[in-house]
Amino acid sequence: MTPAQAKFSGAARYVLDDELARIVNISMALEMPLLLKGEPGTGKTMLAHAIAETLKMPLIVLNVKSSMKLVEALYQYDTLTRLNDSRFGDSSRNVSNIEDYIKMGKIGQAFVAEQRTVLLIDEIDKADTDFQDDMLDVLDQMEFDIIEIDKTIQARHRPVIIITSNAKKDLSDPFLGRCNFHHIAFPDPKMMRKILGVHFPDLDRQLIDVTIEAFYRLREIDGVEKKPATRELINWIRALNADPDFTPKDIAKGELPYLGVLFKKSGDALRVGTTVSRRRLF
């Protein structure tokens, strides 16, 4: 089976539902970017890692910054190194050959790779609209120009493109129109059990039961700015399981140790600690 024909159905440590599997596979078949939205911690970024792992493709990650220009994602011309080489003359590079000083950015790396890659464009909503639309022009055409050497770079293989957004800023209509879209909802308790079963196949069932119940109640506390996500729950269970003095009955009695593993903002930790101490949770 060739990479273009390969099907994705999950990975060893990534659980997904049928709908997400279908949209991943149809996006690969249609060679269209897949735009993923959802709150932090729903597995958007990890999906790209899982696809690369399962289909045995290299993973290239472009972490979008608010100040980033598209050319940075395509290539960089290292003028400083060229200047130093011309001044000191101790380099094996030919300073008259500008191409020796061109370094591919993340999108450029995906284009020139010897095999098909998974290209993760993470947190696209941080970029401005021009960056977003111009980037998709490049991804549609599968080529870009390096103006310093008057050369066009054409993709050897069309990458599997996964784009994530935390929905902090609206994306343009042209951008949305050129992507497939999927919203990854936060896992419900049933799905969370499946996820925890992958990470903790031998864990005590009672511990799983009480931590899941407490976790979802904690997420419902009013006024919490950053709700704990799946990774925080996994780390919380690890912490509880590593404590020889902890028993699942402690949580049933309303005793919730290591809240700092779940809540990373001081205001959230204070609010939750106050709620728990007043026995308003259980």
DAWO-V613714 format. One record per pair of residues at least 24 apart in sequence whose C-alpha atoms are under 8 Angstrom apart, sorted by the first residue. I is the first residue (numbers start at 0). GAP is how many residues later the second one is. Records with the same first field share a line. If there is no record, write none. Layout:
I=GAP / GAP
This chain:
2=52 / 113
3=24 / 25
4=24
5=49
6=48
7=43 / 46 / 47
9=40 / 41 / 44
10=39 / 40 / 42 / 43
11=186
12=37 / 182 / 185 / 186
13=32 / 33 / 36 / 181 / 184
14=179 / 180 / 183
19=162 / 164
22=157 / 158 / 159
26=153
27=132
30=127 / 129
31=128 / 129 / 146 / 147 / 148
32=127 / 128 / 129 / 130 / 145 / 146 / 147
33=127 / 128 / 129 / 145 / 146 / 147 / 148
34=127 / 128 / 129 / 130 / 144 / 145 / 146 / 147
35=126 / 127 / 128 / 129 / 145 / 146 / 147 / 148
36=127 / 128 / 129 / 130 / 144 / 145 / 146 / 147
37=127 / 128 / 129 / 145 / 146 / 147 / 148
38=127 / 128 / 145 / 146 / 147
39=126 / 189
40=188 / 189 / 190
41=142 / 143 / 144 / 145 / 187 / 188
42=141
43=120 / 140
44=75 / 77 / 119
47=70 / 71 / 72 / 114
50=67
51=65 / 66
56=58 / 59 / 60 / 61
57=58 / 59 / 60
58=58 / 59 / 60 / 61
59=46 / 49 / 50 / 57 / 58 / 59 / 60
60=45 / 58 / 59 / 60 / 61
61=44 / 45 / 57 / 58 / 59 / 60
62=58 / 59 / 60
63=57 / 58 / 59 / 60 / 62 / 63
64=61 / 62
65=60 / 61 / 62
66=60
67=59
68=62
69=61 / 64 / 65
71=33
72=31 / 32 / 33 / 34 / 35
73=30 / 31 / 32 / 33 / 34 / 35 / 70
74=27 / 28 / 29 / 30 / 31 / 33 / 71
75=26 / 27 / 28 / 29
76=24 / 25 / 26 / 71
77=24 / 25
97=50 / 51
98=50
107=45
109=45 / 49
110=31 / 32 / 42 / 43 / 44 / 45 / 46 / 47 / 48
111=41 / 42 / 43 / 44 / 45
112=43 / 44
113=42 / 43
114=41 / 42
115=41 / 42 / 43 / 44
116=40 / 41 / 42 / 43
117=41 / 42 / 43 / 44
118=40 / 41 / 42 / 43
119=41 / 42 / 43 / 44
120=40 / 41 / 42 / 43
121=41 / 42 / 43
122=40 / 41 / 42 / 43
123=39 / 40 / 41
124=40 / 41 / 42 / 43 / 44 / 45 / 46
125=42 / 43
128=42 / 43
131=43
132=39 / 41 / 42
135=39 / 42
188=27
191=38
195=38
198=35
205=42
206=40 / 41
209=38 / 41 / 42
210=26 / 40
213=37
216=64
217=54 / 63
220=51
222=45 / 48
223=43 / 44 / 47 / 48
224=40 / 43
225=37 / 38 / 39 / 42
226=36
227=34 / 35
228=33
231=29 / 30
232=29
234=26
235=25 / 26
251=30
252=29
253=25 / 27 / 28
